[in-house]
Amino acid sequence: MAYILVSKFDDHLPLYRLNEIFARMGADIPDSTLVDWCGRAMRVLQPLIERIETVIMGSNLLHADDTPIRVLDRSLRDKGLGKGVKKGRIWKYVRDQRPWAGAAPPGAVYYFAPDWKEDHVHHHLRQTSGILQADGYKGYGKLYEPGADGASRFREAACWAHWRRDFHDIWTSNKSGIAREALDGIGGLYDIERDVAGQPADIRLAARQKHSKAKVEAFRVWAETQLTRIPGKGELAKAFRYGLSRWKSLCLFLEDGRVAMDNNAAERALRPIGIGRKNWLFAGADTGAETLARAMTIIETCKLNGIDPQAWLAGVLDRIHDHKINRPSCIPGIGRLLPPSPPRPPDGNRDPCVQHRLRRQIAR
């Protein structure tokens, strides 16, 4: 079962290919049976998935992004509406404190939605607040608006990589000197970031204040100047306006050492979906897309923590039915089955609960 789940959702093998592989081994397992097994396995693992969701979505700093997937809808075909395939979305939220030496282990949560309505984002983040690093999707807009007390639930952190990508596309297409200068300016900021990667937030913030802040302000002045000299309807002007309209959010990394310059953590977490849909083309139904999201939550969280997802799934599926949900432990109940977090650095905070868990892992 663990092999099937990892082959399908991590190695991106369509189930009909797994059927052929098993047939060569002398085991005839129909596609429909494999589909049923994947769905049932996710239902068995649902308590663990919900625990991961609770922990990750409770973070006060999240990366967010989404991507489309095709979903088979037989009702559309029965009505004569095209080929019976609709477009759904996979949303993903990532907590990754490793760039600033944070204490919490990384993790990713994936959700499926049948459309791109902002209601889904508001539901996902209903119990979350803090800093949200995301793209310019308008559905996030209301989350940044001040409430009755004048405070916003989220502070927006924009993505320099998105802005850089616009200039890169222009440079690639017409070798614009202005676009090349923009790339060099943003690249200088990334050089500073590489030097402080993995350092505590206060060290990152001090380096940014000392080295990045002046460069960022100079880049803003230069960008505004260029915007007055180039055609207002061209792609280059559009690229400049994109970043300048988000300037405050682009500069949040200068105020908080935990904030990244870009949203690449979320984009990396979506890469497996992009690779997978080239192989399996579409999810079999809404239920299949939900199974995909749940499986990705577990598999990608394992991978972020340096854990072999197949070995972990095999171990958990073998013992989850015998697990007593109220079993006493410093990690209560079902949490004992969660992917273990990596060991803390020697100079990190020595949480007794974490240390106790690590000792048990070493003993096993």
N, C-alpha and C positions, 0 to 999 in steps of 0.2 A: 504494500500500500504506500509506504514512504517513497519507494522507487517510482511508482506511478505518479504521485503528486509532484515530486521534484522533476521528473521527466516532462510532465505536462506544463508546470507553471514556472520552472526555472530554466530547463533546457529547451522549452518551447516546442516540444514534439506533439503534433496533433494526435488525438487518441486513435485515429485509424492507423497511424504508423506504429503506435505501441501495439495495437492488435496484430499487425504483421510481424513485429519483432517477437511477440509471445508465440505466434503461430509457428515460427521457425524453431522455437524451443519446444514445440509439442503441446502448447497450452492454447486452446481456442477460447479466448475471452472476448465476447462481442463488444463492439463500441458502446452499445447501450448499457452494458454491465459496467464498463469503465466509467461512464458518465455517472451512473448511480453510485458507484463506490466513492468517487471524488466528492459528490454532494453529501453523502452520508459521513464521510470523514470530516468534512468541515463542520457538520452539525455536532459531531462528537467533540471537536476541538473548540466549539463556540465559546465555552466559558473562558478558555485561555485567550482567545481573540478579543473578547470583551475586556479582559483584564489589561491586555496590551493597549487597547483603545483608551481605557480610562487613564492609564499611566501617561501615555504619550499626549493625549489631547488635554491633559491637565497641566501641560507645560506652559510657561509664560513667554516662551519664544519658539515659534514654529515657522517652518518653511512650508509653503503650499503651492500646488500647481495642479493642472488637470490635462487630460488628453482624450481625444475621441476614440471610441471603438465602435465597430459595427456589430449589431445584435440582430439575430434572426427573429423575425416576428411573423409567424405563419398566418396570423389574422389579416395582415396586410396583403399577403399573397392571395388568401381566400377572397378578399374583396377586390382583387385585380389591381392592387396598388403596387406596381413595380415588381421587384424580385422578392419582396417580403423581408427586406433588410432595413433596419432603422439605425440611426446614429445615437449612441449613448455616450456617457462620459465616465471616466475613471478619475476620481479626485484622490490626491495623496497628500499626507501631512507628515513631515519629518521633524524629529527632534535629534539634533546632533551637536553636542556640546564639546566634542573633541577639539575643534579648532581653537577654543579658548580654555582648554583644560578643565572643563566643567565636571562635576561629580556624577551626574546622571548618565546611565548607559544610553546609547543611541537606539532609535526605533523608528519604524514607519507604519503608518496606518493608511489603508486604501479603502475607498468607498465607491460603489457603483451608483449612478443615477441615470434614469432613462432620458434625461434632457439636460440642458445647460442653464436651467433657471437658478437664480440666486438663492431661492428658498433652500436649496440643498446645502449650500455653503453655510447659511445661517443656522441650519439644523446641526451640521457637523460641529460648528464652533459655539454652540449654544451655552456651554458651560466653561468656555475658555476666554481668557483675556490676556493682554500683555503686548507683545510685539509680533506682528505678522509680516513675514518676508514673502512677497508674492509678485506676480506680474500685474499688468494694468487691467485685469478683468473687472468690469464694472460692478459685478456682483459683490465684490469686497467693499465697495464704496460706503455703504451704510454702516459698516463696522467701524469705520474711521471717523464717523460723524460724532460731534459732541452730544452727550445725553442731556437730560434735564438739569443735571448738576454741573454741566459744562465740561465734564470729562469724557473722553472717548474710551470705549472698551479696548480698542487696539491702536497702537501706533504703527504707522505704515513704514516698512523698510523696503525701498525699491531696489532694483537690480541693475548694477552697472554692466553686467554681462549682456543684458538685453540691449542696452544702449550701444555698447561696443559692437554688437552684432550688426546693427544697422549701418554703422560706418564701415565695417568689414565688407558687407555686401556691396556697398557703393564703391569701395576701393577695388574689389574684385572685378566689378563690371566695367569701370571706366578709368581706373587708376587716378582718381581725384587726389590732388595734393592736399586739399583741405581734409579729406577723409583720412589720409595717411597721417596727417598731423594730429587729428583727433585720436587715432589709434595709438600713436606714440604717447600722447598725454595720459590716456587711460592706462596704458601699459606701465607707465612710471608709477602709478598708484598700486598696481598689482605687484610690482617689484618690492614695494614696502611691505605689502601684505605677506608675501612669501617669507620675509625675514622674521615675522612675528607669528607665523602659523604654529599652533599648539601651545602658545604662551598664555599665561593667565590674562583675564580680561583687563586688569589694571595696567599691565605692561603693554598690551595691544593699544589701549586707549592713549597712553602716554606717547607711544611711538607715532600714532596717527596725529595727535595734536602737534607734535614736534615736526614731523616730516610731511604728512599728507594734507593737513588743513590748508596750508598756503597754496599747495599745488591745486587743490580742489577749487579754491576761490579764483585762482588765476585761470583755471580752465573755464569757469563760469563766465568771467569777463571776456575771455577770448571767444567763447561760443556765442555770446550775445553780439559781439562785434561782427563775427562772420555772418550772423543771421541778417544783418543790415546790408551786407554786400553781395549776397547771392540771390538768385531768383526765388521768390517766395513760394512758388508752387512746385519746385523741384524736390527730388527725393532727399537731397542733402538738407534742405530747409526743414523738411518733415522730420528728419532724424534729429536735428538740433532742437526743434520744438518738443519732440517726445521727451527728451531728458530735462529740458528747462522747465517744462510744466510739472515735473515731478521732483524738482530740485530739493525741497525740504526732506522728502523721503529718501532721496539719494544720499543726503548728508547725515542721516541718522547714525551711520557707522562711525562718524566722528564724535558722537556724543555718548556712545555705549560700546565698550570693548567686546561685548558678547555678539554684537550684530556683525554679520558678514557683509562684504562688499556686494555679494551677488546671491542669487537664488539657486546656485548650481547644486546644492544638496538635494533640492526637490527635483531638479531636472535629471540628476543621476538616478534618482529613485523611479522615475518614469521611463527610463531607457529600456528596462526589460519589457514593458508593455509595447513599446514601439517595435522591438525585435520580435516579440511573440506574435503580434497581429499580422506580420508578414508571413508567418507559417500557418497559424490556425485561421486567419482571415476574418472570422467573426465568432462571437459567442453564440452558443446554440439557442439561448433565450435569456430573459432577464435573470432567471435563477442561475443560469450558467455564468453570467457576468458577475453576479453576487458571489458565487463560489470562487471565481477568479480573484476578486478583491480580497476575500478572506484568506485565500491561500497565499496571496502576495504579502499580506500583512505578516503572516508567520514566517515565510521563507526569507523575505528581505530583512526582517528584524534579526533573524538568525545571522544572516550574512553580514549585517552591519556590526554585529558583535563578534565576528570571526568564528562563528559556529557552523559546522557542517549541517545544513538543513535536513539532509536525508537521515543522518545518524540521529539527530535530535527527534525528528518525527517518528522514526522507528522505535526509539525508546519510549516516547510519550504514548504513542498509540498502543504499545504493549502493556502499559501499566495504568492508563488513565481511568479505565473502568474499575480498577481495584483501589483507586485513590479515595481516601476519606476526605471529603471537602472541608471538614472542620478539624483536620489533623493538627494538633498543636505544633507550632513552630514559630521562630522569629519572623518567618515569611508565611503568613497565615494561609491555610487551605490550599486552594488550587494554584496559588502563586508559586508553590514549590516546583511546579512543572514548567514554569516560564524559562525561556533561554537565560542562562546565567550571564551577568554582566562581566566584562573583562576586569582583571585585577586593577585596583587603584595604584597609582605611582607611589613609591615609598614615602614621598613627602606630602601625600594627599591627606585629606581628613580621614581619620581612622574611625569610621562608623562601626560600632560593635556588631550591629546586625550584618553588615557586609562582611566583616572579618569572620564572623561565625559561619556564614554561608560558604566563604572561600575555604575554610578549614574542612567543611564537610565535603566540598568538591575534591579537595586534595586527598582526603581519606578514601573516597570512592575510587 
